[in-house]
Amino acid sequence: MSTLKLNITVSLDGYIAGPDQSTQHPLGIGGEQLHGWLVGLKAFRESHGGEGGEVNASTPFAEDILAGAGATIMGRNMFGGGPGPWDDDSWKGWWGDDPPYHHPVFVLTHHPRAQLEMQGGTTFHFVTDGIESALEQARAAAGDKGISLGGGASVAQQYLAAGLLDEIVVSLVPLLLGGGARLFDNLGDPAPRLEQVEAVGAPGVTHIRYVRAG
């Protein structure tokens, strides 16, 4: 069975996005700084048609984020387009005509929309009947590959609280955002238990791998 993994970058004070998220600032004020460790890597630049970049201890983690999954699940906020019913079909996500996924993506939303086929093999499917349904569809699509949980915070919390998240890689950066979307909130009582299985230091970031305990 395909495993469900979350790769997420977190500030030192626990936020995965800064305050005041909007269409102008999808990661909130200051949130773009979270991913400085990633965008300078050769693996990232090549996946976006660029050249150059670094190879360091972060490279395997970047490669896992960019090409390690057979399907992705994300929330409506990560796909974007604003809350509420879809105004029209003009919004196609934050990533342009050729999104970086290159596999099926299942978007959790309360509002139906027809599937959206993009360049490079990415197809967005809009799931209105909950996190279990999205996971079942993603497993069918992923085949023998894993499933990436793309966020944002609310979606990650729902899967973690439900005991459906198999692995989390937290990329911890030395940045204080002071507010925004916190990762480890709303997890119920008792909160899920995690076991640390790996920690790797790299320039500007520490990657910590956890698996579900028990």
C-alpha positions as CSV (number, residue, x, y, z in Angstrom):
1,M,0.0,0.0,0.0
2,S,1.3,3.5,-0.9
3,T,2.6,5.5,2.0
4,L,1.5,9.1,2.7
5,K,4.3,11.4,3.4
6,L,4.5,15.1,4.2
7,N,7.5,17.2,3.3
8,I,7.2,20.6,4.9
9,T,9.5,23.5,5.7
10,V,8.9,25.0,9.2
11,S,10.3,28.2,10.8
12,L,12.1,28.0,14.1
13,D,8.9,29.2,15.9
14,G,6.7,26.6,14.2
15,Y,5.1,28.2,11.2
16,I,4.8,26.9,7.7
17,A,3.5,30.2,6.3
18,G,3.8,33.8,7.5
19,P,0.9,36.1,8.6
20,D,-1.6,37.7,6.2
21,Q,-1.7,35.1,3.5
22,S,-3.2,36.4,0.2
23,T,-3.1,36.0,-3.5
24,Q,-0.2,38.6,-3.4
25,H,1.5,36.7,-0.6
26,P,0.5,33.0,-0.8
27,L,3.0,32.1,1.9
28,G,2.2,35.1,4.0
29,I,4.5,38.0,4.9
30,G,8.0,36.7,4.9
31,G,7.0,33.1,4.1
32,E,9.0,33.0,0.9
33,Q,12.1,32.9,3.0
34,L,11.2,29.5,4.3
35,H,12.3,27.9,1.0
36,G,15.6,29.5,0.4
37,W,17.4,26.2,1.1
38,L,15.4,24.6,-1.8
39,V,15.3,27.2,-4.6
40,G,19.1,27.4,-4.8
41,L,19.6,23.7,-5.4
42,K,20.5,22.2,-8.8
43,A,17.6,19.7,-8.4
44,F,15.1,22.5,-8.0
45,R,16.4,24.6,-10.9
46,E,16.5,21.7,-13.3
47,S,12.9,20.7,-12.4
48,H,11.9,24.2,-13.4
49,G,13.9,24.3,-16.7
50,G,16.8,26.2,-15.2
51,E,20.5,25.5,-14.9
52,G,23.2,25.7,-12.3
53,G,22.6,25.5,-8.5
54,E,24.1,23.7,-5.6
55,V,24.4,20.0,-4.7
56,N,24.6,19.5,-0.9
57,A,23.1,17.4,1.9
58,S,19.7,18.8,1.1
59,T,19.7,17.4,-2.5
60,P,18.2,14.0,-1.6
61,F,15.4,15.7,0.3
62,A,14.7,18.0,-2.6
63,E,14.7,15.1,-5.1
64,D,12.2,13.3,-2.9
65,I,9.9,16.4,-2.8
66,L,10.2,17.0,-6.6
67,A,10.0,13.5,-8.0
68,G,9.5,10.9,-5.3
69,A,5.7,10.6,-5.5
70,G,3.1,9.1,-7.8
71,A,0.3,11.4,-6.6
72,T,-0.2,14.5,-4.4
73,I,-3.0,15.6,-2.1
74,M,-3.4,19.2,-1.2
75,G,-5.9,21.6,0.3
76,R,-7.9,24.3,-1.5
77,N,-5.7,27.1,-0.1
78,M,-2.5,25.5,-1.5
79,F,-4.2,25.2,-4.9
80,G,-5.5,28.8,-4.5
81,G,-8.3,30.7,-6.2
82,G,-9.9,32.1,-3.1
83,P,-12.4,30.6,-0.7
84,G,-16.0,29.7,-1.5
85,P,-17.5,28.5,-4.8
86,W,-15.3,28.7,-7.8
87,D,-16.0,32.0,-9.7
88,D,-15.0,30.4,-13.0
89,D,-12.5,28.0,-14.4
90,S,-9.8,30.6,-15.0
91,W,-7.8,29.8,-11.9
92,K,-5.4,27.0,-12.6
93,G,-3.1,27.1,-9.6
94,W,0.0,28.9,-8.5
95,W,2.4,27.2,-10.9
96,G,1.6,28.3,-14.5
97,D,0.7,26.1,-17.4
98,D,3.3,23.4,-16.5
99,P,3.0,22.6,-12.8
100,P,5.9,20.8,-11.2
101,Y,3.9,17.7,-10.1
102,H,3.7,15.7,-13.4
103,H,1.2,13.3,-11.8
104,P,-2.4,13.3,-10.5
105,V,-3.1,15.9,-7.8
106,F,-6.2,15.6,-5.6
107,V,-7.4,19.0,-4.2
108,L,-9.6,18.9,-1.1
109,T,-12.5,21.4,-1.4
110,H,-16.1,21.9,-0.4
111,H,-17.0,23.1,-3.9
112,P,-17.2,20.8,-7.0
113,R,-15.2,21.5,-10.1
114,A,-14.3,19.5,-13.2
115,Q,-10.9,17.9,-13.4
116,L,-8.2,20.2,-14.8
117,E,-5.6,18.7,-17.2
118,M,-2.3,20.7,-17.5
119,Q,0.9,20.3,-19.3
120,G,3.6,17.8,-18.3
121,G,1.2,15.1,-17.1
122,T,-0.4,17.1,-14.1
123,T,-4.1,16.6,-13.7
124,F,-5.9,18.3,-10.8
125,H,-8.9,16.3,-9.4
126,F,-11.2,18.2,-7.0
127,V,-12.4,16.0,-4.1
128,T,-15.5,17.1,-2.1
129,D,-16.1,14.0,0.1
130,G,-13.3,14.2,2.6
131,I,-9.7,13.2,3.4
132,E,-10.3,9.4,3.3
133,S,-11.8,9.6,-0.2
134,A,-8.8,11.8,-1.4
135,L,-6.4,9.3,0.0
136,E,-8.2,6.3,-1.6
137,Q,-8.2,8.0,-5.0
138,A,-4.5,9.0,-4.6
139,R,-3.5,5.5,-3.8
140,A,-5.3,4.1,-6.8
141,A,-3.5,6.7,-9.0
142,A,0.0,6.4,-7.4
143,G,0.5,2.7,-8.1
144,D,3.6,1.4,-6.5
145,K,4.9,4.9,-5.7
146,G,4.2,7.0,-2.6
147,I,1.8,9.8,-2.1
148,S,2.9,13.3,-1.2
149,L,0.8,15.5,1.2
150,G,1.2,19.0,-0.1
151,G,-0.4,21.0,2.7
152,G,-1.4,23.5,3.9
153,A,-1.5,23.4,7.6
154,S,-5.2,22.4,8.0
155,V,-4.9,19.5,5.6
156,A,-1.7,18.2,7.3
157,Q,-3.4,18.5,10.7
158,Q,-6.4,16.5,9.6
159,Y,-4.4,13.6,8.2
160,L,-2.1,13.6,11.2
161,A,-5.0,13.7,13.7
162,A,-6.8,10.9,11.8
163,G,-3.7,8.6,12.0
164,L,-3.4,8.5,8.2
165,L,0.0,10.2,7.8
166,D,2.8,7.6,7.7
167,E,5.9,9.9,7.6
168,I,6.8,13.6,8.0
169,V,10.0,15.3,6.9
170,V,10.3,18.6,8.7
171,S,12.8,21.0,7.2
172,L,13.6,23.4,10.0
173,V,15.0,26.8,9.0
174,P,16.5,29.4,11.4
175,L,13.8,31.9,10.7
176,L,11.3,33.6,13.1
177,L,8.1,34.5,11.4
178,G,6.3,35.6,14.5
179,G,2.9,34.5,13.3
180,G,1.0,32.7,10.5
181,A,-0.1,29.1,9.9
182,R,1.3,26.8,12.5
183,L,1.9,23.1,11.7
184,F,1.3,21.3,14.9
185,D,-2.1,22.7,16.0
186,N,-5.6,21.1,16.3
187,L,-4.3,17.5,16.6
188,G,-6.8,16.3,19.3
189,D,-6.2,14.9,22.7
190,P,-4.1,12.8,23.0
191,A,-2.0,14.1,20.1
192,P,-0.5,11.6,17.7
193,R,2.8,10.1,18.6
194,L,5.8,10.5,16.3
195,E,9.2,8.8,16.3
196,Q,12.3,10.5,15.0
197,V,14.3,8.3,12.7
198,E,16.7,10.7,10.9
199,A,18.2,14.2,11.3
200,V,20.5,15.7,8.6
201,G,22.1,19.1,8.8
202,A,22.6,21.1,5.6
203,P,23.3,24.8,4.7
204,G,20.5,26.9,6.2
205,V,18.3,24.0,7.2
206,T,18.0,20.8,9.3
207,H,15.9,17.9,7.9
208,I,14.2,15.8,10.5
209,R,12.4,12.6,9.5
210,Y,9.6,11.2,11.7
211,V,7.4,8.2,11.3
212,R,4.1,7.4,13.0
213,A,4.7,5.7,16.3
214,G,2.5,2.9,17.5
